Amino acid sequence: MKQCVLSFVYLVLAFNVHAQTLSLSTAQLNFGARQTNTTDSLSFVIRNSGNAPVNVTDINVFKSAFAVRDTAFIVRAHDSVGVKVFFQTNQNVTWSDILVVENTGGRGSLTLRLTGTGTYNDEGYASTQNLWENALKTALAALVNNHTNLGYNTARDRMFETIDDGGVDTIECVYTGRKVYATTRTAAQNQNFNTEHTWPQSFFNEAEPMRADLNHLFPTDVDANSRRANYPFGPVSGTPTWQVGGSKLGTRSTGELVFEPRNSHKGDVARGLFYFVLRYGNLGSFLGATQEGDLRGWCRTDPVSTKETLRNNAIALAANQNKRNPLIDHPEFTDRITAFYTTSAPTLYADIVASPATASLGSVSYLDSVVYKLMIVNRGRATLTISSVTLQSGTTGYSILSYPTSIPADTFGTVSVKFKPTLPVLDAYVDNITINTNDPDQPNVVVPLSASAFLPYVDVHLMLEGPYQPATGAMATSLRMSGALVARYAGATIPSNAVDSINIELRDSLAASSSTIKSFRPAWLLANGFARSFTDTSSVVKFDDVPSGSYYIVVRHGNHLAVMSSQRYSLSSMPSSAYEFANSSTSAYGASAMKEVAGGVFALYAGDANQSGVVSAADANLVFGQLNVIGYSLFDANLSGVVTAADANAVFGNLNQASQVP
């Protein structure tokens, strides 16, 4: 079969085309210490070292202290894009996070570590730096302990006469909004005002200093104070049994009798009760999990107001109680304490995030394989345990290479998935990967996998000197027109514009040997200089028995000198452009490897009739010995279908020219 072929194409493997072409300029961004509620930014660069553009489909961070505004864009081939990351926090803690860059590169997401520390500008809370849960409770308790106990009468006098008189001797009921003019406590009480203990007195036996602690005392209407009694706080569901000014008494959805304050006082109630627990503990177990859940919601819907801050100042200074409610100064402390009602350490949980949620491994050459890195981020506060990683079908070309069995909090691991097409088809390969973990909310995370297979293609553009016609800029198809050109392979169809047949051979090194030649394919060379498949004349030449790669191209023709490309050419599913021999003198390896047959048009030298790699007198002698032979012949240098003196002249015109192919 090989003896019948008059031309060859050789390709030399250069590098792994399936390597990740995206990279990040740094592995970590450290914002250092920054004052809370101020914004800072740092940047990193995403580089694309590949020959094709890559889409960044999303950039994810998992802690609210960090943010990225531009999360989807294209990184062009051999280009880069800068990304700015912002850091802002209201907490005086050190944050650590994982930034994940999801992309269409087909090899998995990229990760970058983020760290930053928030600090308060008020030194009074320095002892709370980077503390959470019970440690933070202890630090806050130390700040509020040992306040000056004014006594119940003095405390009430200060409340009615100084703290809650609005500066104009006007007292307002925190529950109903009713206002009275009063300059003293007695004057207020004579107008049906009383003192509300947000934490009911009956739960601490009216003992001091709890009874006189202004941080949970408020002026109220006598009737509202009586209605509230010692009921827990909560949302009233259905028709209330009493309501005035927005406050209600009734039952919650579970049937428990609760008191719901008007909206403008809900956050004040919550912060007053949380303060009480920090200062005195959960006396009488008044605060439970259900009530705390409602109070936390009220903290968010009724944030600290200017009035509440001024009252906090007045209690500490004007009333000489000398201690503040830290949850008014820094309401964000509640986000670092899971539960006020109990001293038990909270149960910490892992929180898994798979990135991306749907993994596309792109298109992979048949007989090739890729390894995809699926990122598993643990954004929780406990170690994530992975008990197993499985594939749904296990027969679709995917396999699990490795996975971590544990991932600490605020870190990540990778599940390595290998994909190798099982058939030379272009169909999609789909499967599901299931990750079984100890995350109580997501014990079984399913990530769909998709990929497709392709057959590598070669596309070249070249000219042969013998049949080239300067007037048309194309090659003559005399062999095809005369019927001398025959299809030597089963299933081959001769195109109407075929010049001759060629072979495309793949090598994994420059030297030709039985071990380095991996495959070859016959093809047609058309009049316009492009090569086409023997069996599908509308397609470039494809391979189904080699992996894709980047190669050198060597073109051989039976009676033309072989040439080799001076640059590598990447096999792909569909080449975006052909390797151009015809229009560049530098596209062929070596000096004077091709002949300029027209202005800017280069072709393979004609006349190597004996396929020795050198045009010599011996070739001319062979031509003279076959003069006037009609049909397909190696001695027909111009491929006219007849051996003539013109073929000998072609030999003499190129005497001593040699192929530059190693």
Buried (B, 14 or more C-beta within 10 A) or exposed (E): EEEEBBBBBBBBBBEEBBEBBBEBEEEEBEBEEBEBEEEEEBEBEBBBEBEBBBEBBBBBBBBEBBBBEEBEEEBEEEEBBEBEBBBBBBBBBBBBBBBBBBBBBBBBBBBBBBBBBBBBEEEEBEEBBBBBBBBBBBBBBEBBEEBEBBEBEBBBBBBBBEBBBEEEBEBBBBBBBBEBEBEEBEBBBEBBBBBBBBBBBEBBEEEEBBBBBBBBBBBBBEBBBEBBEEBBBBBBBEEBEBBBBBBBBBBBEEEEBBBBBBEBBBBBBBBBBBBBBBBBBBBBEBBEEBBBEBBBBBBEEBEBEEEBBBBBBBBBEEBEBEBBBBBBBBBBBBBBBBBBBBEEEEEEBBBBBBBBEEBBBBBBBBBBBBBBBBBBBBBBBBBBBBEEBEBBEEEBBBBBEEBBEBBBBBBBBBBBBBBBBEEBBEEEBBBBBEBBBBBEEBEEBEBBBBBBBBBBBBBBBBBBBBBBEEEEBBBBBBBBEBEBBEBEEEEBEBBEBBBBBBBBBBBBEBEBEEEBBBBBBBBBBBBBBBBBBBBEBEBBBBBBBBBBBBBBBBBBBBBBBBBBBBEBBBBBBEBEEBBBBBEEBEBBBBEEBBBEBBEEBBBBBBBBBBBEBBBBEEBBBBBEEBEEBEBBBBBBBBBBBBBBEBBBBBBEBBEEBBBBBE
